[in-house]
Amino acid sequence: MMVPSDKSAYDRPVNRAINMLFSVPIHFNLTATRIGGERRQSTQAWSIVDFEMTDLSDSDVPVATRWRQDFKGIEFTRGGVATAIGASPAHEFMHVRKFGEHFFRPVVIDSTNSIAATKHGEDAAFLTGQRAADLLASFAETSIFATPMPGGTHQKRLRANGGDGLADFASVDNHDLDRRVRNVRERLSKFLLVEGVLYERCQEPKVAVFTTEVEFNDSREPQLGTFAFVTSNPYALTSLDKNAVFFEIEDYGSAAAKAQRANKSRLNRNSLEAVNSMLAPEIDQADSIYARDVAWIRRVTRIAVDMAARIGEQRASALSEELYAAYRDLHKCLHMSDGEDRFSLMGEAMAAVLAECRGQEWQHLADAASAGLEILDNRPVDVEVKSSLRPSLG
């Protein structure tokens, strides 16, 4: 472990053939006797611990969707709205990547190195691994690595002891450095480094249709506006608008139509429509899980999951043999690989549910089965989906 004398120790390009190192000051508690001391004491110290993070390529972690997060001069009268929407650089697309079963969004920082308080605009930028390493080297970064930075006295000690906080003690009875290191490592497991930019794990993005009070450039009189906006933090918007409605990314057209209907009678409907058109998500039809040729899989899978959950809530004695067999087949197909066998079995199960529930007290299940069958009937003849594009059931 070592402490660079200044941040220039990190002024080197990222080599994607090796992992990038982040030298993190770890604060810990211990009971020990200092060198030259006469008694044991409970105290605190810092050690520098290196953590590795692989710099992945764009092809390793494809962009699921991207969008412009710019409301073109419209200001929100409620301060919490801008925070709930989140920050992004003024001239770059906000985006979400998918890696395995998880989604990741870029960390945004401003010129004062603030992450939590960053707002959209010229001052915002995506946080690179290089900048994070520079901040650590100058003992300025705290939020990403979830550890307090040492003050001036402890910084001097770290430079003197080569980054080993235990070296200042003649004997150590106990310490919690290992536990603190595990905490940071667990924290870092929620981050990725992609093309030199740091990403944090987030929820799958949704399209939120929400209404809030806004002010326009040509009029400072507050008015209502409804927006169809991509977000990876739906709970934040729900706390501001309890009537907010959420759509899947591939159903953006329905969300945009709902927002347009809400704005139809408003004075600045043209301005609101222009903003909403700019907020529309862009989807890479080759690599995105929301691409048209695989979006139907997500839709029908959601229907199948919901049907299985609803049937599973019933008592076994309330189910006919046919409905129970359909329930069993739904479960089976949801754990099969994408292919004709899976979707054929899913179609058989949905057809059985439709036959059993149509006109009965479970008509809602018949309606869901009918919707699922319509999607399956119109699916591509040849189903061949890259494993990276397969939708998650969770």
C-alpha positions in Angstrom: 0.0 0.0 0.0 1.3 3.4 -0.9 0.2 7.0 -0.9 1.1 9.1 -4.0 2.7 12.4 -3.1 0.4 14.2 -5.4 -2.4 13.6 -7.8 0.0 13.5 -10.8 0.6 9.9 -9.8 -2.7 9.1 -11.5 -2.1 11.2 -14.6 -1.9 8.2 -16.9 -4.2 6.9 -19.6 -6.5 4.0 -18.8 -5.0 0.8 -20.2 -8.0 -1.5 -20.8 -5.7 -4.5 -20.8 -5.4 -4.2 -17.0 -7.7 -3.3 -14.2 -7.7 0.3 -13.0 -6.6 0.9 -9.4 -8.4 3.1 -6.9 -6.3 3.9 -3.8 -9.0 4.4 -1.2 -8.2 5.9 2.3 -10.1 3.5 4.7 -11.0 4.9 8.1 -11.0 2.3 10.9 -11.1 1.9 14.7 -8.5 0.0 16.7 -7.2 -0.7 20.2 -3.4 -0.5 20.2 -0.3 1.0 21.6 1.5 3.6 19.6 5.2 3.4 18.9 6.9 5.2 21.7 3.7 5.1 23.8 3.3 3.7 27.2 -0.3 2.6 27.3 -2.9 0.9 25.2 -5.6 3.2 23.8 -8.8 3.0 21.7 -8.2 5.3 18.7 -8.8 5.7 14.9 -6.5 5.6 11.9 -6.5 5.4 8.1 -4.9 3.0 5.7 -4.7 3.2 1.9 -6.2 0.1 0.2 -6.1 -0.5 -3.5 -9.3 -1.7 -5.2 -9.3 -2.9 -8.8 -12.1 -2.2 -11.3 -12.0 -3.5 -14.9 -12.6 -0.9 -17.6 -15.2 -2.6 -19.8 -15.8 -1.8 -23.4 -19.0 -0.4 -24.9 -19.7 -3.8 -26.5 -19.4 -5.6 -23.1 -22.1 -3.3 -21.6 -24.4 -2.1 -24.3 -26.6 1.0 -23.9 -30.2 -0.1 -23.4 -31.6 3.3 -24.1 -30.6 7.0 -24.1 -32.5 10.2 -24.0 -32.1 14.0 -23.9 -32.7 15.2 -20.3 -33.4 18.8 -21.3 -36.6 20.7 -20.6 -35.6 23.7 -22.8 -35.9 26.6 -20.4 -39.0 25.3 -18.6 -38.5 25.7 -14.9 -40.2 23.7 -12.1 -41.7 25.7 -9.3 -41.2 22.9 -6.8 -37.6 22.4 -5.9 -37.9 18.7 -5.5 -38.9 18.1 -9.1 -35.4 18.9 -10.5 -33.8 16.6 -7.9 -36.2 13.8 -8.7 -35.5 14.1 -12.4 -31.8 14.0 -11.8 -28.8 15.6 -13.4 -27.1 15.1 -16.8 -24.6 17.1 -18.9 -26.2 19.7 -21.2 -24.8 18.4 -24.4 -24.7 14.6 -23.8 -27.4 11.9 -23.8 -28.3 10.5 -20.4 -28.4 6.7 -20.8 -28.7 3.4 -19.1 -26.6 0.3 -19.8 -27.4 -3.3 -19.1 -24.9 -5.8 -17.7 -26.2 -9.3 -16.9 -29.5 -8.8 -15.1 -28.7 -5.3 -13.8 -29.0 -1.8 -15.1 -26.4 1.0 -14.7 -26.5 4.8 -15.1 -23.5 7.1 -15.3 -22.5 9.0 -12.2 -22.8 12.8 -12.7 -20.6 15.3 -11.0 -20.2 19.1 -11.2 -17.2 21.4 -11.2 -17.1 21.6 -7.4 -16.8 17.7 -7.3 -20.3 17.4 -5.9 -22.4 14.4 -6.8 -25.5 14.6 -4.7 -26.2 18.2 -5.4 -25.4 18.2 -9.1 -28.1 19.8 -11.4 -28.6 19.4 -15.1 -26.7 21.8 -17.3 -23.3 23.1 -18.4 -21.7 22.4 -15.0 -22.6 18.7 -15.0 -20.3 16.0 -16.4 -20.1 12.2 -16.3 -17.6 11.1 -13.7 -14.6 9.3 -15.2 -12.5 6.8 -13.4 -9.5 9.0 -13.9 -11.2 12.0 -12.2 -12.3 9.7 -9.3 -8.7 8.5 -8.9 -7.5 12.1 -8.9 -10.0 13.1 -6.2 -8.9 10.2 -4.1 -5.3 11.1 -4.5 -6.0 14.6 -3.2 -8.3 13.2 -0.4 -11.3 15.0 -1.9 -13.7 12.2 -2.8 -16.2 10.7 -0.4 -19.6 9.6 -1.7 -18.6 6.9 -4.3 -16.4 4.9 -2.0 -18.4 5.5 1.2 -15.5 6.3 3.4 -14.6 9.6 5.2 -11.5 11.4 4.0 -8.6 12.0 6.5 -7.8 15.4 7.7 -4.5 17.2 7.4 -2.8 15.4 10.4 -3.8 11.9 9.2 -2.8 12.8 5.6 0.7 13.5 6.8 0.8 10.3 8.7 -0.3 8.3 5.6 2.5 9.9 3.6 5.0 9.1 6.3 3.9 5.5 6.9 3.4 4.6 3.2 -0.3 4.2 3.5 -0.2 1.6 6.3 -2.1 3.0 9.3 -1.1 0.0 11.4 2.6 0.9 11.0 2.2 3.7 13.6 1.6 1.2 16.4 3.9 -1.0 18.3 1.2 -3.5 19.1 -2.4 -3.9 18.0 -5.0 -5.7 20.1 -7.9 -5.5 17.7 -9.1 -3.4 14.7 -12.0 -3.3 12.3 -10.0 -2.5 9.1 -11.0 -5.8 7.4 -14.7 -5.2 8.0 -14.4 -1.6 6.6 -12.6 -3.0 3.5 -15.4 -5.5 3.0 -17.9 -2.7 3.2 -16.2 -0.6 0.6 -15.8 -3.7 -1.7 -19.5 -4.4 -1.3 -20.2 -0.8 -2.2 -18.0 -1.0 -5.3 -19.8 -4.1 -6.5 -22.7 -1.7 -7.4 -20.5 0.2 -9.8 -18.9 -0.4 -13.2 -16.3 1.3 -15.2 -17.2 1.4 -18.9 -15.1 3.2 -21.5 -13.5 5.1 -18.6 -16.8 6.4 -17.1 -18.1 5.3 -13.7 -21.7 3.8 -13.7 -23.8 3.0 -10.6 -26.5 0.3 -10.4 -30.0 1.5 -10.8 -33.5 0.2 -11.5 -34.6 -0.7 -15.0 -35.7 2.6 -16.6 -39.4 3.3 -17.1 -41.3 6.1 -18.8 -43.0 8.3 -16.2 -46.0 10.3 -17.1 -46.2 13.0 -14.4 -47.8 16.4 -14.0 -46.2 19.3 -12.1 -46.3 23.1 -12.0 -43.9 24.9 -14.4 -43.0 28.3 -15.5 -42.1 29.2 -19.2 -39.6 31.7 -20.4 -42.2 34.1 -21.8 -44.4 33.9 -18.8 -43.6 33.7 -15.1 -47.1 32.7 -14.3 -47.1 29.1 -12.9 -49.0 26.6 -15.1 -49.4 22.8 -15.2 -47.5 20.6 -17.6 -47.5 16.9 -18.2 -44.3 15.1 -19.3 -43.4 11.6 -20.6 -40.0 11.2 -19.2 -37.5 8.3 -18.9 -36.4 7.7 -15.3 -34.5 5.0 -13.4 -35.8 6.3 -10.1 -39.6 6.1 -10.3 -40.1 6.4 -6.6 -38.7 9.9 -6.5 -41.4 11.1 -9.0 -44.2 9.2 -7.3 -43.4 11.2 -4.1 -44.1 14.4 -6.1 -47.1 13.3 -8.1 -49.1 10.4 -6.6 -51.0 10.1 -9.9 -47.9 9.5 -11.9 -48.2 6.5 -14.3 -45.3 4.4 -15.5 -44.9 2.6 -18.8 -42.2 0.2 -20.1 -39.7 1.8 -22.5 -41.0 -0.2 -25.4 -44.5 1.3 -24.7 -43.2 4.8 -25.0 -45.8 5.6 -27.6 -48.7 5.0 -25.1 -46.9 7.2 -22.6 -46.4 10.1 -25.1 -50.1 9.9 -26.2 -51.2 10.1 -22.5 -49.1 13.2 -22.0 -50.3 14.8 -25.2 -54.0 14.3 -24.2 -53.3 15.8 -20.8 -51.6 18.9 -22.3 -54.2 19.3 -25.1 -56.2 22.0 -23.4 -53.3 23.9 -21.9 -52.2 27.3 -23.0 -48.6 26.3 -23.8 -49.5 22.9 -25.3 -47.2 23.5 -28.3 -44.2 24.2 -26.1 -45.0 21.2 -23.9 -45.3 18.9 -27.0 -42.0 20.2 -28.3 -40.3 19.4 -25.0 -41.9 15.9 -24.8 -40.7 15.1 -28.3 -37.1 15.9 -27.3 -37.4 13.7 -24.2 -38.3 10.6 -26.3 -35.9 7.7 -25.7 -33.6 6.5 -28.5 -33.1 2.7 -28.9 -30.3 1.0 -30.7 -32.2 -1.6 -32.8 -29.2 -3.8 -33.0 -28.1 -4.1 -29.4 -30.8 -2.8 -27.1 -33.2 -5.1 -25.2 -35.9 -2.6 -26.2 -35.4 -3.2 -29.9 -38.5 -3.9 -31.9 -37.6 -7.5 -32.8 -37.2 -8.5 -29.1 -39.6 -6.1 -27.4 -42.5 -8.5 -27.9 -40.7 -11.1 -25.8 -40.6 -8.6 -22.9 -44.4 -7.9 -23.3 -45.5 -11.5 -23.4 -43.2 -12.5 -20.6 -44.7 -9.8 -18.3 -48.2 -11.1 -19.1 -47.2 -14.7 -18.4 -45.5 -13.7 -15.1 -48.6 -11.8 -14.0 -50.9 -14.6 -15.0 -48.9 -17.2 -13.1 -48.8 -14.9 -10.0 -52.6 -14.4 -10.0 -53.3 -18.1 -10.5 -50.8 -19.0 -7.8 -52.7 -16.8 -5.3 -55.7 -19.1 -5.5 -56.3 -22.2 -3.4 -55.5 -25.4 -5.2 -59.0 -26.7 -4.5 -60.4 -23.7 -6.4 -58.6 -24.6 -9.6 -59.8 -27.0 -12.2 -57.4 -29.6 -13.5 -57.1 -27.7 -16.8 -56.3 -24.4 -15.1 -53.8 -26.1 -12.8 -52.1 -27.7 -15.8 -51.9 -24.3 -17.5 -50.4 -22.8 -14.4 -47.8 -25.5 -14.3 -47.0 -25.0 -18.0 -46.7 -21.2 -17.5 -44.1 -21.8 -14.7 -42.2 -24.3 -16.9 -42.0 -22.0 -20.0 -40.8 -19.0 -17.9 -37.7 -21.0 -17.0 -37.0 -22.1 -20.6 -34.6 -20.5 -23.0 -36.1 -18.3 -25.7 -37.1 -20.3 -28.7 -40.1 -21.8 -30.4 -40.5 -24.5 -27.8 -40.9 -21.9 -25.1 -43.4 -19.8 -26.9 -45.4 -22.7 -28.2 -45.8 -24.0 -24.6 -46.6 -20.5 -23.4 -49.3 -20.2 -26.1 -50.8 -23.5 -25.1 -51.0 -22.5 -21.5 -52.6 -19.1 -22.3 -55.1 -20.8 -24.6 -56.1 -23.1 -21.8 -56.5 -20.2 -19.4 -58.6 -18.4 -21.9 -60.9 -21.4 -22.4 -61.3 -22.0 -18.6 -61.7 -18.3 -17.5 -63.8 -16.7 -20.3 -67.1 -15.5 -19.0 -66.2 -16.6 -15.4 -65.3 -14.7 -12.3 -61.7 -14.8 -13.5 -62.4 -12.9 -16.7 -59.4 -10.7 -16.0 -57.2 -13.8 -16.6 -59.0 -14.5 -19.8 -58.3 -10.9 -20.9 -54.6 -11.2 -20.1 -54.4 -14.6 -21.9 -56.1 -13.1 -25.0 -53.6 -10.2 -25.0 -50.7 -12.6 -24.7 -52.0 -14.9 -27.5 -52.3 -11.9 -29.8 -48.6 -11.1 -29.2 -47.6 -14.7 -29.7 -49.7 -15.0 -32.9 -47.8 -12.0 -34.4 -44.3 -13.0 -33.3 -41.5 -13.5 -35.8 -41.4 -16.9 -37.4 -37.8 -17.5 -36.5 -36.9 -16.7 -32.9 -33.2 -16.3 -32.3 -32.3 -13.9 -29.5 -28.8 -13.1 -28.3 -28.4 -14.1 -24.6 -27.5 -10.5 -23.7 -30.9 -9.3 -24.9 -33.0 -11.8 -23.0 -35.3 -10.0 -20.6 -35.1 -10.5 -16.9 -38.0 -11.9 -15.0 -37.2 -10.0 -11.8 
